[in-house]
Amino acid sequence: MSGRVVDATNGALAGRRLRVAANALRFSANYLAGTYGAAASAPAAPAALLIGITNKCNLRCDFCFHAGTDIPTAARRAKGSMSYERFAAIVEQARGWCTHLEFGLFGEPMLHPRFADMVRLAVDADLTVAIYTNATLLDGARAAELVEAGPASITVSMEGATAAEYDRLRVGASWQEVTDNVRGLLAARRAAGRQRPHVVVRGIALEGQAEQRRAHAALYRGMGVDQVMWVPATNWSGSLRAPQGSVRVPPPPARTQLCTFPRLQLGIDWDGTAVPCCVDFNAKNVLGNVDQTPLREIWAGPAITALRRTLATRDLTRIAAGTGCAGCSQLSRPALPLDKKLQLARMALSEFRVRLADD
């Protein structure tokens, strides 16, 4: 290889490293501004852009809206898959503006026939890509394909430490298949000599499971995953009211907790509909549509600005009258303690670390 080619290669590598480091700083600034900044304001860009390339799922877990029998059929959002062209347009708008793109808004992203192509496109646009999946479709071939595509992290949803526990909670999935798939993903990463993707197991903190979580976490770490975390159960913006006892949400007080979702994230569903968070699956708070309005204008637009201001009052009456957030479990949940915030920050910063390590 000539010296000129070597210099060009080293220059390109150095440029990528600088961009990753700069994106880590931008992410940190956006996260801090969204979490601790003025309640009715927002940073220049969301800390994460959540993309629902499909809102279909192959499971029917009783704590999820996909199995919620109390939601009238007429009130449910239509299901479909995002066109590649719409996704490409979103990626182009996100390039140089938002640092994070997450797959898995309201469905299982691996059901999309062009999922791997979409991951490659987002990675090539220098976005830090995170994937959220139930891992039922993450077989050996898919694992090798994704390691090659280069997402920064893959988070697998799991609960239970035995086949009986898992199969009862994750209705339609197989404990043996999913655990084999997680081990296969880790094996594919080792075979490629990479640290990317950062592999996380994320469980839902369901009723009756608290005493078992330590044992569950030890089991998952024994598989070789990089991180284990638990997130609160949700009633999906108040739409899932009777989830068979897995999720118990107290009624929110008149003075609610401050919800920071609309200052931290922007969700785009399969049909281009923009929503303010990862729990508004039924689009109660429509912020616009990416086919008519650019991402940056939606993020600074009147709909999401009004939502931030109303939520900042923490007045349940005003929130119920002026938003689609009435009854959402986020409003009655205590603010995250510092250790949980640090756990989330560690996960995000690990995504940048593995990108630097692999470059």
N, C-alpha and C positions, 0 to 999 in steps of 0.2 A: 504494500500500500504506500502510495507516495506521501511525502510530507504534507503536501497541500490537502490531500484527502483526510489525513489524520488530523490536521489543524481544523478542518471544517467539521469533522465528527466531534472533536473535543469542544469546539465552539458551540455546536448545537446542544451537546450534553450540558454544558455550563449554562446555556440559555434556559433549558428546561428546568434545571435545578433552581435558577433564580426565580423563574415563574412560579414554581411550587412553593418556594419560601415566601414570595410575595403574596401568593394566595392564602397561605397559612396566616399571615398577618392580617390580610383583609377579612378572612373569615372570623378571626378573633375580634377584630374591631366591630364587625357587624353583629356578632353574637353578644358582645358586651353592651353595645348600643341598644339592641333589641331587648335584652334582659333587664338592664339597669338604667336605660335612658329615660327621658321624659315619657310618661305613660301614654300620651296621645300621639307621639311621634314615631318615626321609624328610621333605621339606618338607610344608607344609599341603595342597598340591595339586600334581599333576604339572605339569611345565613344558609338557607337551603331551598332549592327549587324542587318540589315534589311532583313527580310526573307519573300519572296513572295511564300507562300505555294500554291497560285494560282494567275494567272493574269487575271482571269475572273471576271466580275462584272455584277450585276443584274440591274444596272442603266445606263442611257445614258445622263449624265449631259453635257450641251453644252460646258463647259469649260474644259472638260476632253478628253484625247486621246481615250477613249472608244467610244466617239461619233464623233471623228474627221473625217469628210467626205473628208478632203483634203489630207489625208494620203493614198497613193496608197496601195491597198490590198497586193500587192506583197512585199511591204516594211514593213508590219506589222509583229511583232513577233508572232509565233505560240502560241496558248493558251493551257494551260493544268494545271495539279495539281501535286504538289510534292509528291513523294512516302514517306510513313512513314519512310522507311529505310534510305532514303537520309536525311530526316530531323533529324533523330536520330543520324546519323553520324556527321551532322553539330553541333548539340547540344553537342556531346561528345568533339568535337574539341574546342568549345567555352568555355567549362567548365574550370574555373580557369584562363582564358585568357581575355575574354571580359565580361563586367559586365551587359550589356543591350542587350536584344533581342526583336525586335519589329516585330509584325505581321502586314502585310498590305502594302507591297511594291508597287505592281501595280494592285492589285485586292481586292476583298472583301473576307477576310480570312474565314468568317463564311460559305462560300459556300463549303469549303473543308469538306468532310464527316468525317474526323478524327481530326477536329480542336480542340475540347476539349481535346482529348488525347495528342495532340501536346503541348497545353498550360501546361498541367500537367507535361509532360516530361521536358519541359524547366524550370518550377518552381522548380521541384525536383532536377534539376542540379544546383540550387542556382543562376540562372540568374534572374535579375530583368526584368520582362516581361511586355511589353506594347502592347496594342491592338489598332489598328486604324480601324474603321468600320463605315459604313453608318447606322448601327443599324436597318436596315429593317428586319433582321432575329433574332434580339435580343428579342425574346418573353420571357414570364415568366419562362418557363422551362430552356431555355438557360441561362437566367440571373442567376438563382439559381445555375446552373451547373458551371458557370464561377466564381461566388463568392466563391464557394467551391474549385475550382481549384487554386485560389490565384494569379491571375495576379496583378501587382502593379498598373496598370492604364488601363483604357479604354477611348479612345478618340473618340467621336462621331462627324462626319462631319455634320454640319447644317448651313444653312443660312435662313434668312427670319424670320419674327415674326408672320406671318399669314399663313394659309393653302395655299392661292393663291400664295404668294411669294415663299414659300418653294417648292410647287409642280411645279412651273414654272422653278425653278433653278435645283432641284434634280429630273430629269426626270425619272419617273418610280417608285418613292417613294410616300408614303402617309404621310403628316404632322401628321395626327391624330395617325396613327400607330407608327410612330417614336417617337413622344413625349410621347405616352403611354409606349413605350418600355424603354425610358430613365427613366421615373418615376418608372417603374417596376424594373429596375436595382437598383435604389436607395432604393426601398422598400426591395428588396432581400438582399441588404447589411445591412440595418437596422435589418432585421429579423435574420440575422446571427450574429449580434452584432459585426460587423467588421468595420474597417475604410478602408479596402482594398476591391475593387480597388478604387484608386483616379479617379473620373469621371470628364472628361474634355469635353467641347463642343468647337470644333475648326471650325471656318468659313473661307471661302476663301474671301479675300478682292477684290470683283468684282467691275467692273465699275458701277457707279450709285447707290451704296449701302452705301457710306461712311456716309451720314447723318443719316442712320437708325441703324448703328451698336450699338450705345449706348442703344437704346431701345431694340434691339435684345439681347444684353448682359444682360440687366436687366431681361428680360423674362426668359432666360436660368438659371440665378442665382436664380430666383424665383422658378424654378423647384427643386432646391436643389443641382445643380451640384457644384463641388468644384472649378472649374476654367473655364473661358471663354477666348479664344484667337483668334486672326485673323492672318492668314498667307497670304503672297502675292500670287496672281494668277501667274501661270507659263504657258509657252508655250511648256512645256515638251521637253526640250533640243532642241528647235527649230523645232520640228516636227509638232506641232499644230499651223498652220499659220492663220487659218480663223475660230476662235471659236465664230462666231455669235455676236461679239461685247462685249462679257463678259470680254475678256482679251485683253488689248491694251498694247503692249510692244514696247517701242521706240527702234530703231536700236542701238546696242552697239557702243560706241565711239571707236576710234582706240586704246585708252588706257582704258581697261576694268576694272571693279571691280575685286578684287581678290576672286575667288571662293574657299572656304575652304571645300567644301563637301568631296573631296577625302582624306582629312586629318581627317575627323570626323566620317565618316560612310563607311560601306561596305555592298553592297546589293547582295543578292543571290536570283536569280529568281527560278521559279518552277523546271526548268530543270538543275539546278546547275550552270548556267551561273553567273559569278560574274561581277557586274557593280559598278561604283564608287559613285552612288548617287541615290536619290529617284525620280529623274525626267528623267533618261535615260532609259525610258521604252522600247525603241526599240533597246537597247544594241548597241549603236553606239561606246561605249568604252568597249569592252570586255576585261576583266582582267584575264580571265582564267575560269576554271570550277572546282568545288569542288570535282567532281568525279575523277579528275586526279591530282589536286594540293591542298595540305592542306591550310586551311584558313590563317595560319600565313605566309606561303610562298607567297600567293596571296597579302596579305597586305604589304609585303616588296618586292614584285616582280618587275621585270623590267617594266611591262606595267603600273602599277599605279604610280611607281616612275617617269617614263617619263611624265605621265600626270600631276603630281604635278609640275614638273619642268617647263613644258610648260605653265601651268596656272599661275605660279608664275611670268612669264614675263609680264603678263597683256597686251600682244601685240596681237591684234585681228588677224593680218595677220598670225602670227606664230600659234596661237590657231586654226584658220581655216584650216591651212595646216597640222597640226600635230595631231589633235584630232577630236573627233566627237562632240565637244561642240559648233561649229559655230552656231550662231543664238540663243543660249540659253538665256532665259530671265534673268537668274542669272547673266550674264555678264554685263547687262545694268542697273541692279537694284542697288540703293545706298546701302552701307553697313548698316546692321541693327543698329538702334540707341541703346544706352545703355539700355533704358527701355524695349525694346523688347528682348534683350539678357538676362536681368534679369528675364523676364517672362518665357523664355525657361528654364533658370537655376532653377527657382522656381518649374516648372513642374517636372523636372527631380529629384530634391532633395526631392520633396513631395513623389515620388515613394519609395524612401528609408525610408522616415519617416513612411509611412503607413505600410511598412513591419515590422519595429521595433515595431510599436504600436500593431500589430496583433500577434506578437510572444510572 
